[in-house]
Amino acid sequence: MRDAAPGDLVVWARKGDQSAWAALTVRYSRMVWSVARAHGLGEADAADVVQTTWLRLVERIDRIRAPDRVGTWLAVTARHEAARLLRHQGRGGRSLPPLAATDPGPDHVCLERERLRLVMAAIQALPELCRNVLRLFASSPGYAEVAAALDIPIGSVGPTRARCLTSLRARIGGVL
């Protein structure tokens, strides 16, 4: 199932195949989480968006016209659900949460935390679009999903990613 085409997984899931559902969630959960978190949602709100996104897929799987593009459908749905939640809460700001260091040794932890702090500062100094593009690419399965999540043309994803990485490298080049 792991290597099955997305469209095949959707067709099998429509027929009630639980392993197809499991494969879909394994394949796309990180991306759905990234879309939710890219909207500046906290852990609980992002979890609500993720759960609602999967619920929408369950409710509407029979109406998906392009099963091979289920990842894009999930990204768009997560984006809409996050925006809906933000509207409901009366806020629209976006900020990305910092990453945490997890390496064991004390010296290594200190060095890695400092490196992470410098990288995060460089990422935070990037424009919002770049921060979101890099975050999504860290967990997204493809360009179509990133384009859908950010509501940008698919043809601009690659050049935008390249510009963002170049800018990030310039900011951290002398530091790391």
N, C-alpha and C positions, 0 to 999 in steps of 0.2 A: 504494500500500500504506500510505503514511503516514497517510492519513485513514480507513483501513478500521476497521470496528468490531472490538473485541477478539475477540468471538465468531467473526467471520469469519476472523480471523488464526489462531485455534486450529483451526478446521475445515480451513483450507488447510494449516497446519503438519502436521496429522494425516495429510494426503495426501502429505506429503513436499515441500511447496513451500518451498524454501530462502529465498525472498524474504519469505515470511510469518514464518519463524523470525527472519530479520534484523530485520523490523519489530517483532516482539515484544521482541527484545533491546534495540533502540534505545528503544522506548517505556518499558520497565520496568527497565532496568539501574540507572539512578540511584536509583530507589526501593529496589531490592533492596540496593544498597550502603548506602543510608541506614539501612535496617532493621538491617543487620549492624553498622554503626558506632554506632548508637544503643545497642547492647548493650555498648559499651565495648571492642570488639575492635580490636586493632591491625591494621595494613594486611594482613599475611599471613593472619591468622585471618579477617578480613573477606573477603578474596579466596577463602579456602576455603569460607566460608559462601555467597558468591555463586555460586561454581562448583557447589557441591552443590545449591543451589536450582535452578539451571538444569538440572542433571542429573536432579533429581527431576521436573521438568516433562517432559523428554524421555522418562523412564521411564513417566510416568503420564498423558501427554497424552490417551490414549484413554479414560481413566477420569474425566476432568474432567466433572462433571455440568452445570456452569453455565459454558460457555465465555465468556460475556460478562463473567464475574467473574474472569477469569484474573489480573488485577492483584491482587485480594484474595487469591486462591489463592497467588500468589507472595509476597505480604507475610506471610501466615500461615506459609508454608513457610520463609521466611527467618528469621522469628522463632523457629520451632521448631528450626531448624538452629543458630542462634546460641545458643539456650538449651542445646541438646544439647552443643555444643562447650564452653560454659562449665561445664556439669556435668562433662564429661570432664576438663577442666583443673582442676576443683575450686575454681572461683572464681565469684562471682556479682555482683561489683560492676560498676557502669556509670559511665563518665565519657566525656564527649564530647571529642574532640581539638580543639585550637585551630585556627582558620583562619589561613592565611598571606596576607600582603599581597603583591601582585604588580605594583603600579604602578611605572612607570619612573623619573621624575625624583626626585633626592635630597630636595628639599624636600617634594614631594608624597608621597614614600614615608614620610618621617618623620611628616608630618601624618596620613596614612592609617593608619600603624601605631599611632599614639597613639589615633586614633579607634577603630580595630579593638580595641585593648587595652581601651578603656573599654566598648565594646559587648560584648565577650566577658566582661568582668568582670560586667557587668549580666546577661548571659544565664546565666553560671555561678551567679549569686546566685538565679536563679529555681528553683522546685521542679523536681525531675527530670522530672515529667510535662510541664511547660512546655518545658523544654529539648528533650525528645524530640519534642514536637508541632511546635515551630518548625523543628527540623532536618528532620523528615520533610516538612513543607510546603514547605521550600525545594527539594525535588526530587521530591515525590510527585505523581502524576497526579490524585489525587482523595481525597475523604473516606473512601470505602470502604476504600481501601488503608491510610490512616492509622489508621482504626479497627481494621483487622485487625492491623496491625503492632504496635499498642499494646494490643490486646485490650481495647478499650473500646467501648461502644455507639456506633453511627454517629451517633445523635442528639446525643451529647454532644461530638462532635468540634468542631463550629462554635462552641458556647458556650465550650468549653475554649480553643480557639484565640483567641477574642476576649478572654477573661480574661488569657491569657498575653501577648498583644500589648499590652493595656492596662497590665499590670504592667511589661512591658519599656519601654514608652514613658515611664511614670512614673519608672523608674530612670535612663533616659538623657536625659530631656527637657531638663534644664538643661545637659547636657554637650555635646550636639551642636547 
